[in-house]
């Protein structure tokens, strides 16, 4: 009998594991912002006494009265408080509500403009929110804290690109073309969103509480200042989105 060579047995390679999806599919600047806000609030709630908390709010919260007080009678807080107030929150409901909206609207904006521009946008939208609050509360000793002005700015920016284009295939929101301001006002989706948003803030202005409010007063004017800033000036932060490959053109929005 003839011997026939037998091919050596080779074990089949195990199938490749699919890539793991992150637990939170959020861009890094949004995750970093949430972590920073959460850390600061944890320190406020767990470590600071009432006197220390008053010191924190006075030195890092935004107070319009500072801007009618002579420089010789105050410290340098007026230079950083138009931004630092956006990192402070007064209650767990306050920070959770802002955090949810930050995830919803900060995600497409951060993916579109990148980390550096996102940080600059945060700073300038905080300043814009504080500026309108100061104008409408000039010389008042009110205390403004919270990221809702910045979140409103992100909402305004998202109105320029993130809503589904009408009669066009859906794709990741940050890859949509940027609408001009007239085009945005011609979009029914954008107009309806803006209408509900402004009506909600007008209800707050007339003292009607909305979902997510605590017992503290809500600075509706700061919301409007941030929204107008983001909506009108977003083009200065925008960068041209990368072309979408044909196989990804039908992906759902992020």
C-alpha positions as CSV (number, residue, x, y, z in Angstrom):
1,X,0.0,0.0,0.0
2,X,1.2,3.4,-0.8
3,X,1.6,5.9,2.0
4,X,-0.2,9.2,1.4
5,X,1.1,12.3,3.1
6,X,-1.3,13.7,5.6
7,X,-1.5,17.5,5.8
8,X,-0.7,18.7,9.3
9,X,-3.8,19.7,11.3
10,X,-4.1,23.4,11.7
11,X,-6.5,24.9,14.3
12,X,-8.8,27.5,12.9
13,X,-8.2,31.0,14.2
14,X,-11.0,32.2,16.6
15,X,-13.2,34.8,15.0
16,X,-12.2,38.3,15.6
17,X,-14.0,40.0,18.4
18,X,-16.1,43.0,17.4
19,X,-14.7,46.3,18.7
20,X,-16.0,47.3,22.0
21,X,-18.3,50.2,22.1
22,X,-17.7,52.7,24.9
23,X,-20.2,52.8,27.7
24,X,-20.7,56.6,27.1
25,X,-20.5,57.4,23.4
26,X,-19.6,61.0,24.0
27,X,-16.8,63.1,22.7
28,X,-13.9,63.8,25.0
29,X,-14.6,67.5,25.6
30,X,-18.1,66.7,26.7
31,X,-17.0,63.9,29.0
32,X,-14.3,66.2,30.5
33,X,-16.8,69.0,31.0
34,X,-19.2,66.6,32.8
35,X,-16.4,65.2,34.9
36,X,-15.3,68.7,35.9
37,X,-18.8,69.9,36.7
38,X,-19.5,66.8,38.7
39,X,-16.2,67.0,40.7
40,X,-16.8,70.7,41.6
41,X,-20.3,70.0,42.7
42,X,-19.2,67.0,44.8
43,X,-16.6,69.2,46.6
44,X,-19.4,71.8,47.2
45,X,-21.8,69.3,48.5
46,X,-19.5,67.0,50.5
47,X,-16.6,69.0,51.7
48,X,-17.6,72.7,52.1
49,X,-19.3,74.2,55.0
50,X,-22.0,76.8,54.5
51,X,-19.5,79.6,55.1
52,X,-17.0,78.1,52.6
53,X,-19.8,77.7,50.1
54,X,-20.7,81.4,50.5
55,X,-17.1,82.3,49.9
56,X,-17.0,80.1,46.8
57,X,-20.1,81.6,45.3
58,X,-19.0,85.2,46.1
59,X,-15.6,84.7,44.5
60,X,-16.5,82.6,41.5
61,X,-20.2,83.3,40.9
62,X,-21.3,86.2,38.6
63,X,-22.7,89.3,40.4
64,X,-23.8,92.2,38.2
65,X,-23.2,94.7,41.1
66,X,-19.5,94.2,40.7
67,X,-19.6,96.1,37.4
68,X,-20.9,99.4,38.9
69,X,-18.5,99.3,41.9
70,X,-15.3,101.3,41.5
71,X,-12.2,99.1,40.9
72,X,-10.5,100.5,43.9
73,X,-13.3,98.9,46.1
74,X,-13.2,95.4,44.8
75,X,-10.9,92.5,44.0
76,X,-10.0,90.9,40.7
77,X,-13.1,88.6,40.7
78,X,-14.8,90.6,38.0
79,X,-12.2,89.3,35.5
80,X,-12.8,85.5,35.9
81,X,-16.4,85.3,37.3
82,X,-18.0,85.8,33.8
83,X,-16.7,82.3,33.1
84,X,-16.2,80.6,36.4
85,X,-19.9,80.9,37.3
86,X,-20.7,78.4,34.6
87,X,-18.8,75.7,36.5
88,X,-20.9,76.0,39.7
89,X,-24.4,74.6,40.5
90,X,-26.8,75.1,43.4
91,X,-28.4,71.7,43.6
92,X,-28.3,68.1,42.4
93,X,-31.4,68.8,40.2
94,X,-29.6,71.8,38.7
95,X,-26.5,69.9,37.7
96,X,-28.3,66.8,36.5
97,X,-30.6,68.9,34.3
98,X,-27.8,70.9,32.8
99,X,-25.7,67.7,32.3
100,X,-28.4,65.9,30.3
101,X,-28.8,68.9,28.0
102,X,-25.0,69.2,27.7
103,X,-24.8,65.6,26.6
104,X,-27.6,66.1,24.1
105,X,-26.4,69.3,22.4
106,X,-22.7,69.4,23.3
107,X,-22.1,66.1,21.6
108,X,-22.8,67.1,18.0
109,X,-21.2,70.5,18.5
110,X,-18.0,69.1,20.0
111,X,-17.7,66.4,17.3
112,X,-18.0,69.1,14.7
113,X,-15.7,71.8,16.0
114,X,-13.2,69.8,18.0
115,X,-11.8,70.3,21.6
116,X,-10.0,73.6,21.3
117,X,-12.8,75.4,19.7
118,X,-15.3,73.8,22.1
119,X,-13.4,75.2,25.0
120,X,-13.3,78.7,23.4
121,X,-17.0,78.4,22.6
122,X,-17.7,77.5,26.3
123,X,-15.8,80.6,27.5
124,X,-17.3,83.1,25.1
125,X,-20.9,81.7,25.4
126,X,-20.6,82.0,29.2
127,X,-19.4,85.6,28.9
128,X,-22.3,86.4,26.5
129,X,-24.8,84.8,28.9
130,X,-23.5,86.8,31.8
131,X,-23.4,90.0,29.8
132,X,-27.1,89.9,28.9
133,X,-27.9,89.0,32.5
134,X,-25.8,92.0,33.7
135,X,-27.5,94.4,31.3
136,X,-31.0,93.3,32.5
137,X,-30.0,93.2,36.2
138,X,-27.7,96.2,36.2
139,X,-26.4,97.1,39.7
140,X,-28.3,94.2,41.3
141,X,-26.6,91.9,43.9
142,X,-28.1,88.8,42.2
143,X,-25.9,85.7,42.0
144,X,-25.7,83.8,38.7
145,X,-24.3,80.3,38.7
146,X,-24.7,77.2,36.4
147,X,-23.9,76.0,32.9
148,X,-27.3,76.6,31.5
149,X,-26.2,79.7,29.6
150,X,-23.4,77.7,27.9
151,X,-25.9,74.8,27.2
152,X,-28.2,77.3,25.6
153,X,-25.3,78.5,23.4
154,X,-24.8,74.9,22.3
155,X,-28.5,74.6,21.5
156,X,-28.3,77.8,19.4
157,X,-25.2,76.4,17.6
158,X,-26.9,73.1,17.0
159,X,-29.8,74.9,15.3
160,X,-27.4,75.8,12.5
161,X,-26.5,72.2,11.5
162,X,-27.7,69.4,13.8
163,X,-31.4,69.0,12.9
164,X,-32.4,66.5,10.2
165,X,-32.3,68.1,6.7
166,X,-35.8,68.0,5.2
167,X,-36.2,65.5,2.4
168,X,-32.6,64.4,2.6
169,X,-31.0,61.1,3.9
170,X,-30.3,61.0,7.6
171,X,-26.6,60.9,8.7
172,X,-24.6,61.8,11.8
173,X,-25.7,65.2,12.9
174,X,-22.2,66.8,13.0
175,X,-21.8,66.0,9.3
176,X,-24.7,68.1,8.1
177,X,-24.1,71.2,6.1
178,X,-24.2,74.4,8.1
179,X,-27.4,76.4,7.5
180,X,-27.2,80.1,6.9
181,X,-29.3,82.2,9.3
182,X,-32.0,82.7,6.6
183,X,-31.9,79.0,5.8
184,X,-32.3,78.1,9.5
185,X,-35.4,80.3,9.7
186,X,-36.8,78.5,6.6
187,X,-36.4,75.1,8.3
188,X,-39.7,74.0,10.0
189,X,-37.8,71.8,12.5
190,X,-35.4,74.6,13.6
191,X,-38.2,77.2,13.8
192,X,-40.4,74.8,15.9
193,X,-37.5,74.0,18.3
194,X,-36.7,77.7,18.7
195,X,-40.3,78.6,19.2
196,X,-40.7,76.1,22.0
197,X,-37.4,77.0,23.6
198,X,-38.2,80.8,23.7
199,X,-41.7,80.2,24.9
200,X,-40.3,78.0,27.7
201,X,-38.0,80.8,28.8
202,X,-40.7,83.4,28.6
203,X,-42.8,81.3,30.9
204,X,-39.9,81.2,33.3
205,X,-39.6,85.0,33.0
206,X,-43.2,85.3,34.1
207,X,-42.6,83.0,37.1
208,X,-44.1,79.8,35.8
209,X,-41.7,76.9,36.9
210,X,-40.5,74.5,34.3
211,X,-39.2,70.9,34.5
212,X,-35.7,70.8,36.0
213,X,-36.0,74.0,38.0
214,X,-35.2,74.0,41.7
215,X,-36.5,76.3,44.3
216,X,-33.9,78.8,43.1
217,X,-34.8,81.5,40.5
218,X,-33.8,80.6,37.0
219,X,-31.8,83.1,35.0
220,X,-33.9,83.0,31.8
221,X,-32.0,86.1,30.5
222,X,-28.7,84.2,30.6
223,X,-30.3,81.4,28.6
224,X,-31.3,83.8,25.9
225,X,-27.9,85.5,25.8
226,X,-26.2,82.2,25.3
227,X,-28.6,80.9,22.7
228,X,-28.4,84.1,20.6
229,X,-24.6,84.0,20.8
230,X,-24.4,80.3,19.7
231,X,-27.0,80.8,16.9
232,X,-25.6,83.9,15.4
233,X,-21.8,83.4,15.8
234,X,-21.5,79.7,15.3
235,X,-20.0,80.1,11.9
236,X,-16.9,81.6,13.4
237,X,-16.2,78.3,15.3
238,X,-17.3,76.0,12.6
239,X,-15.0,73.9,10.4
240,X,-15.9,72.2,7.2
241,X,-17.1,68.6,7.9
242,X,-15.3,65.7,6.3
243,X,-17.1,64.2,3.2
244,X,-19.4,61.3,4.1
245,X,-18.6,58.0,2.4
246,X,-21.6,56.5,0.5
247,X,-22.0,53.6,2.8
248,X,-22.5,55.9,5.8
249,X,-24.9,58.3,4.2
250,X,-27.9,56.5,5.8
251,X,-26.6,56.4,9.3
252,X,-28.8,57.8,12.1
253,X,-28.0,61.1,13.8
254,X,-25.8,61.0,16.8
